C-alpha cells in the first residue's frame, strides 16, 4: 500500500489509505485507476478531496461573499475566500503539530463555508425564514449539499464524490448532529455519515482553526473600518497584557504595525494552547474509532483560554457584529434575499434557463432548488439580480 505522507502519523489520525470510501465507488476518471492501484499517481485520496474543492466554482465564488462586512468597497477586507485560506493555514499548523492528516484538515478548512449564502449570517437568516415550511436552511447542511449534489463537474455522478471522512467532518465539525434539517437528513440517508458521534480530530481541528482565524482577523478588519477602538479592546485584560508586551518589544514602531504584531501574538498563543490541550486530551488514544466514540470534544482550548476566547467573542458581538451600521446593513441584506426568494417562487422564469427548466414541480424540492440558486450567489450578484427584478439597486448595503 502506498504511503502518501512523509511524517509519522499518530495512531488516532485519519488515514487516506483506510478512509470510509466514496458515495459513488464505481466512478472512474480518465487516468485515475481505482483505489489501491499503484499507478494512480502521487496524490492521496484526501489530497484529491482538497483539489476538487479548490477547483470548484463554489470555492471561487467565496471571493465575493461576506465575511464580516457586506459587499465591502475596500480591497483589504476579508471575504469568505480569504477567511477560508487563513483557516486552512492555521489548520495545517495544528494538524502537523498533532501528527494528524494535514490534507484532510486543509480540505475541511477550505470547504467549511461553501454553504454560506450571500451577505453572511444575514443572508442565512433570510433563507432560514423563507425555508421554514420546507425543511429549513443552515449553511453547514448547505455545504454538504453543495459538494454532494450541486457542484457536479463529472459526467458519471452528481457532486464532487468526496471521501466519507471529508463529508463526515463537514457535517459535524462542531459536534454530533442530533436533529439534522431536511436537507442534511436526506443526504445522510443516501450516504450515512454517522451523525450522532464526534468527528475525527482533523474535523475538530478545522472547527477550532475557524474560531482562531475569525476571532483575530475580525479584530484587524474591525479596527481598519473604524468600528472598533483600540482603547475598548484593551479593556480585555488578556489583550491588554499582550499589547503591553508588544509595545515593550517594539517601543518605536508605529501603531498599525504593533496591531499586526498583537494579532500574530494572539494567534500564536491560541495555536500553542490548542496543541498543548489536545495532546493532553488524546493521551492514551490509539485509534480513530476511539476519537469518535469519546463522547466529547478532544481538540480545543484549555479552560483558561476558552474563557478568554469567549470574552473576546462577547466583545466582538457587542462592538462589531451588532454595531448599529452592521445591523442596518444586515436588515437591508435580508430584504434582498427575501425579495429574491419571493420573486423566484412566484415566477421561476426569472431564474436562468438551466435552473428554471430543471426546477422540481413539487414542494419541498422546488423551494429547496430556489434556495440552492440564491445560496450560490455572491453579494453583488444578488444585489444586481434584485435590481433587475425590482428596478432599483438596493442602497446602503456597503458600510465600509
DAPERA-V773052 format. One line per field, one symbol per residue. ss: DSSP state (@ for helix, = for strand, . for the rest). phi: phi as a letter, one per 20 degrees, with the letter a starting at -180 (. if undefined). psi: psi as a letter, one per 30 degrees, with the letter a starting at -180 (. if undefined). A space follows every 50 residues. Layout:
ss->???
phi->???
psi->???
//
This chain:
ss->.....................=......=..=............@@@@@@ @@@@..@@@@@@@@.=............=@@@@@@@@@@@@@@@@@@... .@@@@@@@@@@........@@@@@@@@@@@........@@@@@@@@@@@@ ............=@@@@@@@@@.........@@@@@@@@@.......... @@@@@@@@@@@@@@@@@@@@@@@@@....@@@@...@@@@@@@@@@@@@. ....@@@@@@@@@@@@@@@@@@@@@@@@@@@......@@@@@........ ..@@@@@@@@@@@@@@@@@@@..@@@@@@@@@@@@@@@@@@@@@@@.@@@ ..@@@@@.......@@@@@@@@@@@...@@@@@@@@@@@@..........
phi->.fdededfeffeefdfebeencgdfefcdgmcffgnffefofefffffgg ffffeefffffffddfedeflfffeeefdffffffffffffffffffdle efffgfffffefdfefffmmffffffffffegecombbffffffffeece ecedfeafmelffgfffffffcfepgdecffgffffffffbgdlfedfef fffffgffffffffgefffgfffffneddggfgffegffffffffffffc fdffffffffffffffffffffffffffgffegnfcbfgfffefmbfddr ffgffffffffffgffffdcfdggfffffffffffffffffffffebfff eggffffefffdeefffffffgfffffegfffffffffednbfgdmfedc
psi->kkkfkfljklfglkjffhagaleiffkklkgillkfkfgflfkleeeeee eeeegleeeefffgkkdekkhkekffkkleeeeeeeeeeeeeeeeefghl jeeeeeeeeeffgffkllgbfeeeeeeeeegeghflkkfeeeeeeeffee jifkffllafhlleeeeeeeehfglkjfikleeeeeeeeeikghffllal eeeeeeefeeeeefeeffeeeeeefgfkkeeeegfjeeeeeeeeeeeeei fgkleeeeeeeeeeeeeeeeeeeeeeeeeeegkfkfleeeefgfglkeka lleeeeeeeeeeeeeeeefdegkeeeeeeeeeeeeeeeeeeeeeeejfff lleeeefgkkfllfeeeeeeeeeefflleeeeeeeeeeefgkkklgejg.
//
